[in-house]
Amino acid sequence: MRNKMVDAIIVLIVIVLLIFALKGTLKHFKGESPCCGGGSGLIKTEIEEKVLDHPAIGKKTVMISGMHCDHCVKSVTEAIDKIEGASAKVNLKKEEAVVSYDREIDDDDLKKAVEEAGFKVVDIRA
């Protein structure tokens, strides 16, 4: 009798822990949690738009996987914006970055910047 009661308590504790874990996971993938070092989750991540030195001569769309939240968007934006002559607008829901450029930007440079930020480039379209 006592063993069954102990087993029931252990199972109940495991179920409660799984519920909390599932709740946190769902928030994470909806972009509502402070994942990826994003802080408390209460403060909106501000992203300053980079202004190009010269008029844009074109745009490329970089398809990216692995972004889950506003902090991920900020990381990708900052990584691409470090490239001379490139300015990114990253869309979490579309999983893409639209990169405006005022000089020719090599696709390999874009890919390297995104991947060094911890994300995967799926495709780059001109």
C-alpha positions in Angstrom: 0.0 0.0 0.0 2.8 2.4 1.0 4.7 1.7 -2.2 1.7 2.5 -4.4 1.2 5.8 -2.6 4.9 6.8 -3.1 4.6 5.8 -6.8 1.5 7.9 -7.2 3.2 10.9 -5.6 6.2 10.6 -7.8 4.1 10.3 -11.0 2.1 13.4 -9.9 5.3 15.4 -9.4 6.6 14.3 -12.8 3.3 15.3 -14.5 3.4 18.7 -12.9 7.0 19.3 -14.0 6.2 18.2 -17.6 3.3 20.7 -17.7 5.6 23.5 -16.7 8.2 22.5 -19.2 5.6 22.3 -22.0 4.2 25.7 -21.1 7.7 27.2 -21.3 8.5 25.5 -24.5 5.3 26.8 -26.1 6.1 30.4 -25.0 9.6 30.0 -26.4 8.5 29.0 -29.8 5.8 31.7 -29.9 8.5 34.3 -29.3 7.1 35.2 -25.9 10.0 34.1 -23.7 13.4 35.6 -22.9 15.2 32.9 -24.9 18.6 33.2 -26.4 19.7 35.7 -23.7 17.0 38.1 -24.5 16.6 39.3 -20.9 13.3 39.4 -18.9 11.0 39.1 -21.8 9.1 42.2 -20.6 11.2 44.7 -22.4 10.7 44.9 -26.2 14.0 44.5 -28.0 14.8 47.7 -29.8 16.4 47.5 -33.2 17.9 50.6 -34.7 17.6 50.7 -38.5 21.0 51.2 -40.2 21.1 54.0 -42.7 23.2 53.3 -45.8 25.9 55.8 -46.8 24.6 55.9 -50.4 21.3 55.1 -52.2 20.5 51.4 -52.2 21.3 49.7 -55.5 19.4 46.5 -54.8 17.9 44.1 -52.3 18.4 40.4 -51.4 16.2 38.2 -49.4 17.9 35.8 -47.0 15.8 32.9 -45.8 16.9 32.0 -42.3 16.0 29.1 -39.9 16.5 29.0 -36.1 15.1 32.3 -35.1 12.6 32.1 -32.2 12.2 35.5 -30.7 12.9 39.3 -30.9 16.3 38.7 -29.5 17.1 36.4 -32.4 15.9 39.0 -34.8 18.1 41.6 -33.2 21.1 39.2 -33.4 20.6 38.6 -37.1 20.0 42.3 -37.8 23.2 43.4 -36.0 25.2 40.6 -37.7 24.1 41.7 -41.2 24.4 45.4 -40.4 28.1 44.9 -39.6 28.7 44.3 -43.3 29.8 47.5 -45.0 27.1 48.7 -47.3 24.3 46.4 -46.0 21.2 47.1 -44.0 18.8 44.4 -42.9 15.1 44.3 -42.0 14.5 40.9 -40.4 11.0 39.3 -40.2 10.6 36.6 -37.6 7.3 35.2 -38.9 8.5 35.0 -42.5 11.9 33.7 -41.3 13.7 36.1 -43.6 16.0 39.2 -43.8 15.5 41.7 -46.5 18.9 43.2 -47.1 19.3 46.5 -48.9 22.7 47.4 -50.1 24.5 50.4 -51.6 27.4 48.3 -53.1 27.7 44.7 -54.3 27.4 42.3 -51.4 28.6 38.7 -51.8 26.2 36.0 -50.8 29.0 34.2 -48.9 29.5 37.3 -46.7 25.7 37.4 -45.9 25.7 33.6 -45.1 28.9 33.9 -43.0 27.4 36.8 -40.9 24.1 35.0 -40.3 25.8 31.7 -39.4 28.3 33.3 -37.1 25.3 34.8 -35.2 24.1 31.2 -34.7 21.5 30.7 -37.4 21.2 28.8 -40.6 20.8 30.3 -44.1 18.3 28.3 -46.1 18.4 30.4 -49.3 19.5 33.8 -50.7 17.4 35.4 -53.4 18.2 38.4 -55.4 
